[in-house]
């Protein structure tokens, strides 16, 4: 039987790595139908050699590579190029967020043959069935596939989104030793990750999830969620879980059964959430949240201005952010508020308004976390386009007056583009604005050391708090040289860079 090689290029440090859920999902779909092997560059320091050795041992039907925008693109190029050079006849398929958002840039590379857009389980299996013929007639029938027909790039129609309940459970055993993936965090000493739902019903203009799933969301059943968490706990020793759902609390009615499951299991957990949804929860649901052992929720506050939120198509209001801060404090939950700074319209004014709002939130819930990003537009689906093109997220330039998007993978690895797609910079920001945000973030992080830091001694956090107190109180954020000096000696954890 020909083998399928599934590869997760290096994307983070070993201490930050988590279970490669995208490849486990593909493996579950392949189980019993095709032989396959999962290789993870976050674990394997010599991924290229391991991949080439695997290809040498057994005939391979195709190589599938999952790719996120940002720092994972360069390692993906490296491994794909090496495989193409050594085994030019082996088909190479890219999937994941990056090729879904920018399929033509991916296929412009000579070492990428196919792009799987969106959910990949069924598309990959259908491609494997039709690869032996590999003619245009058979390839055109595969929904969700982008491919090359000579010099032309063909985008097949979209594949309808499928529920997680339609697919088998993750085959964790295919990773070999799962222990390295259960990382210590403030939640627990063996923190696992899981995805119980896919997609999000909202259309935020800066969010890759909206571009990828176009406002659709599908949830796991409570029974499936319970089985998955029990497997991680009883089968592999996990004692905490981080949910990678795009939006865990879709609606109150669907959230309550899931919370009841988690309340029975009583394992500390973390998730993504929306301020408007949680702000409208009833008192009984908030009591259930408390009993479920939710420790932290990453909540997109985004802006201090209702007008800016409307421009982003966020669908929330500033009042929801304040309400959820109050409710989280009452329930013992730490809200991890993220903010999108510096949109193209009045970036400097919005930045200052957001700083003021953050200080108000800290008065309501001093333990709340704050994550600061710069606004990054992501490709949107054009409702006026033809049927074929409406299935694809489209963007020709970066923002209304920004540079043209790269057309090659190598361009996407340039530092400025990595910074743009990772929300770390924007072309319309002045050096003064970048510096202002950087300095505010430094003062804020020292004045309120993160709850997630379980390594830094208490006395060191106390020193940072006291040294930053006067700057924070007076709004004197510029050039915090003494805090920069202290941070060289006290390596406080940075959640924005390290996640949990």
N, C-alpha and C positions, 0 to 999 in steps of 0.2 A: 504494500500500500504506500502510495506517495505521501509525503509528510507536508504539513503546513508549519512554517516557522513564524511565530508571532513575536514581535520585538517591541520593547518599550525603551527607547533611547534615554540616556541619562538626562534627568531634568532637575535634580536637586542633590543635596548632600546626603550621605548615608544616614545621618541622624534625623533627617527630615522625611525620609522615604516612607511611603505607605503602600498598602496592597494595590497592585496594578489592576484596578477594577475593570477597565476597558478591555484588557486582554483576557481576564477571567470570564467576562461576558461572552466574548467571541469563542473562547474555549468551550464554554457550556453549550453553545450552539453546534460546535463541531463534534462534541463528545459522541462516540459511537458511530460516527459517519466518516471521519477522517482522522488519521494520526496527526498529532500536533505537538509542538514544544513551545514553551514560553521562555523567553530570555529577557531579563530585566537589567538595563544598564545602570540602574540605581544600586543594584547589588553587585553586579559583575564589573569589576574594574577593567577587564580586558574583553569587552563585549564583542569587538570586531573579530578577534581570534576565535572566541567561542562560537560565533555565528558561522564563520567560515568552516570551522571543524564540523559543526552540525550539518552543513551543506555537503561536506565531503563524505560523511558517513552514510547518507541516505538520499535517494532521489527526492527532490522537493517540488511540490506542485506550485507553490508560490510563497513569497515572503510578505507578510503583512506588518506594517510599521505604523504605530499610533503616534501622532504628533500634535502637541499643543503649541500655540503661538508663543513667541519669545525665545527663551534660552534653549528649548528643546529642538529647535529647527536645525541648528548647526550640527549637533550630534546625529540627528536623523539623516542629514546630508552625508555625513562621514560614513555611516554604516551602509546606507543605500549605495553610495559610490563604490565602496569596497566590494560589496556583493556583485554589483553590475560588472566590475572589472574582472573578478574571479569567475563568475558564473553568468555570462551575458544572456543565456537563454532562460534563466529563471525569472518569471514575472514578479515585479515588485509593486505592491499596492500600498498606498498611503491612506490612512483614515484618521478620524478624530477632528478636533475643533479647527486646527489650522487648515487642512485641505478642504474641509466643509465650507469655510469662509472664503478661502482663496484657491479654488480648485484649478484655475487656469495657471496661476503661478507655479503650483506644484507640478502640473503636467508639462510645463515648459522645460522641465529638467529631463535630461536624457536617461536618468536612472529611476524615473517613476513611470510606470506603464498605465496604472489605473488609480483613480481616486474614489473612495467610498464616502459618500456624503451622509451625514446624520447617523442614525442607528445602523450598525454594520452587520448584525448577526445574519439576517436573511440575505442581504446583498452579497456578503462574502460566500455563503453557501451556494447561492445561485451562480456566482462567478466561477467557483470551483467546478460546478457541474458543466459549465459551458466552455471552460478554457480549452479542452482538447480540440474543439472545432476552431475557436477563436476567430470567427468570421463576423462581419458587421451585422448580419441578420440575427444571429443569436445574442450578441452583446447588446443590441438595441432593446431587447426585451427585459433587461435587468434594471429595475427601478433603483434610483439612488446612486447610479454609477456614472462617473465621468471618465472618458477614455479617448484614445487617439485613433483616428481613422486617417492614416497617412499624416498629412500636415494639419488636418482639422481636429479640433477638440470638440467632442460630442458630449453634451449634458443630457443624460436620460431623465425622464420625469421623476419627480420626487417619490420616495417610498413612504407610504402612510406610517405614522408612528404606531408602534406596538407596545402594549402594556408589559411591565416587568413580569407580570404573572404568566405571560405566554411562554417564558423561557425557563430552562432548568436553573437550579441554584448554582452558585459559583463553585467550580471545582478546585478548591484551595489546595488539595493534595498535589495538583499539577505543578505547584511552585516548589515542591520539595519541602524544605524546612521553612515553616511559616513564621517561626519565632522572630527572625530579624525584622519582620514587618510590624510587629506589635511593639510600638515605640513608647517610651515613657513620656508622659505629659502631666500637666497639672490635673487632668481628669483621673489618671490612673497610671500604674507602672507598666501596664500592657494595653495600650490604646489601639484598638482596631478601627478600621473604616468600613463603611457600608453605604450603598446607594439603594434607597427604598423606592424612589420615584424618579421619573425622567421628565424633563421639560419644565416650563413655567408658563402660566396663562397670561403673563404681562409682556409688554413690548418696550421695555426701557431701552433708550437709544444708545446707551453706552455698553450694553450687556451682550456678550457673545452667546448666551443662552437664548435670548430673544431672537438673534439672527439665525441660530441653528435650528430651533424648534418652532419658531413662528407662532408663539402664543398657545402652544398645546402642552398639556401636562397629563401624565398618567401615573397612578399611584399603585403601590403594592397593597395587597390585602393585609389586614392585621395578622392573619395566620401565617402568611409568608414572612412578614417582618419578624414575628416571634421565632419562627424556625431558624431564620438566618442569624439572629442575635444569640439564640441558644447554641447554635453550632459554633459560633466564634467563642462563646464563653466556655461551654462544656467540652468542646472538641479541641480548642487551641489555647485556652487559658486567658482569653481577653477579660479585662476587668473594667473597661471603659470603651466607649464607641463615639466616633466622630462621623456624622451623617453627611455624605456628599450630595444629598438631594439638592436640586437647584432651588427648591423652595419647600421646606419640610411641611410647614403649616399652609396647605393650599386653601382650605376653608375650615371653619370651626367644625362643621358637621363631619368632615372626613378626618379631622385631627383627633377628635375625642377617642375613637376606637384604637388609634395608634398609641395615644397617650396611656390608655388603659393597659395595653400590652407592656409598655415601658415601666409603668407603675408596678406591675407584677414582678418584672425582672429586677428592678432597682439597681441599675447600673448607670453610673454617671455618663452623661452624653452632651454633645454639642451639635448644633445644626445651623443652617441658613434659614432666615425668616424675614417677613415684611412687617414694618411698623404698623401699617393700617390694619392688617389682619389681626395681629396680636392685640392691638389697642381695643379692638371691638369684641374680644373674647369675654364671655360671661365670667362671673365670680367663680362658678363651679369649675369651669375649664381652667382658670388660673390655679385653683386649688389642686386640680389634677396635674398641672404642669409642675407644681411644687412636689407632689408625691411621686412624679415620674423620675425625679433626680436630674432634671435638666439643669446643667451647671452654667452653660453659656450659649447665647444665640447671636449669630452674626447677622446684624440687622442693617439694611441699607437705608440710612438716614439721608445721605447724598447731599442735601443743601439746606441752607437756612432761609430759603426763599420759595414760597409757593409758586411764584412765576417761573423760577428756574426748574422746579420739579415738573411743572406742566410742560416746559420745553423739552425736558428729558423723556416725557411720556411715562414718568414714574408711577403716577396714579395715587400717590400719597400726598399728605399735607404735613406741614411742620408740626401741627398740633398732635399728630399721631406719634411723632418721635418723643415729645414730652410725656405723653400719656403712657407709652410703653416703658419709658424710663422709670416712672413711678411704679407701674405694675410689676416690673422686673425686680425692683428693690424689695417690694413687699413679698415676692415669691422666692427671694433668695437666688435669683438668676442674674448673672453678669451679662449685660448687653454689650456686644462688640459692635459699636456703631461705625459704619464706614461712610466716608464723605468723598464726593467727587468735586474737586476744586477746579477753578479756572476754565470754565466753558468759554466758547468763542465770544459770547455776549457779556461784556463787562466782567472779565475774569478777576480784575483786581478788587472791584467792589464786592463780588460774591465771596472772595477769599476772606475779606475782613468780616463780613456778616457771619460767615461760618465759624470763624474764630470766636466771635461773641456767643454764638449758639452753643458751641462746645463748652464754654465756661459755665453757661446756664445748666447744661446737662450734668456737669461735674458737681454742681451744687445740689442737684436732685439725687444723683446716684454717683458718689465719689469713686466707686470701684468700676464704673463703666469704662470699657476700653474704647480707644479712638484710633481708627485706621484712616489715613489721609492718602487719597489718590488724586491724580490729575485726570480731567475729562478726556476720554478717548472714544471717538465715534467708531462704531462697528458697522459692517455692511448690513443694510436693511433690504427687505424684500419690496420690490416695486409693484404696487397693486395695479398700476396702469400698463405694465409690461405684458407681452404675450404669454401664453400658457407655459411655454417651455422655459422662458427666462424668469417667470414669477417664482418658479421653484428654487431659484438661487438667490442668496444674499448678494447684493450688488453695491459696490462703492468704487468710484473712480479716483477720488482724491481724498486726502485726509482732512476732513472738516471743510467748511465752506470756502476757505482761502488757503488751505494747507497744500503741501506738495502732492504730486501724483503718487499713487500707490506703487510699490515695487511690482515688477512683472516677472522677476526671477527669484528663486529660492535664496540664492547667494545675497541678493539685495536685502532680503528679510533678516539676514543675520547681522546686518550692520548695527552698531550700537544705538543709533538714534531710533531705528525702527523697533528694536527690542524695548527701548524705553517707552516708546509711544504705545505699543500694544499691551505693555505691562502696567499702564497707567502711571508711569514714573516721570513723564514729561509730555509736553505738547508744543508744537511749532510756534504757536501764537503767544507763548509765555515769555515775558522779559526776564533777564537775569535777576532783576530786583524781586520779581514775584517768586521765582524759584527759590531764591535765598530766604525770602520772608517765610515761605512755607517750611523750608528745611529748619530754620531757626525756631519757629513756633513748635514744630514737632519735637525738637530736641528738648526744649524747656518743658513741654507737656509730659514727655516720657520720663523726665527726671522728677518732676513734681508729683507724678502719679505712676510709680513703677508698676509694670504690668502684673496682673494676677497670675499670668501664665508662667512667670519666672519662678521656678522652684529651686534654682541652683544658687542664685545670688543671696548671700547672707542678709539677715534682717538689718544688721548695723549698716551695711553698705547701702541698702535702699533708704535707710533713714538719713544718711549723709546726703544722698542725691536729692531727697525731698526738701531738706532744709536749705541746701545750696540753691535750689531752683525757686524757692518760695517767693522771694522778693521780685524776681523777674516776672513770674506768673501773675502776681498780684498787681503789679504796675503796668503790665503790658509791654515791658522792655525785652523783647525777644531777640533783637538784632545782636549778632556776633556773641553768642554765649560761650566765650572762650574758656571760662572756668569749668563749665559743664562738659565741654568737649574734652578738656584735659582730664577731668574725673572719669569720663567714660572710657578712656584708654586703660584706666586702672580697674574699673568696675564694668565688666562686659555684660551689661544688662541685656536680657533677651529682647529681641525685636520681633513681635508677632507678624508685622507686615512682611518681613523677609523670611521668617522661619515657619510660619503657620503654627500649629500646635506642637 
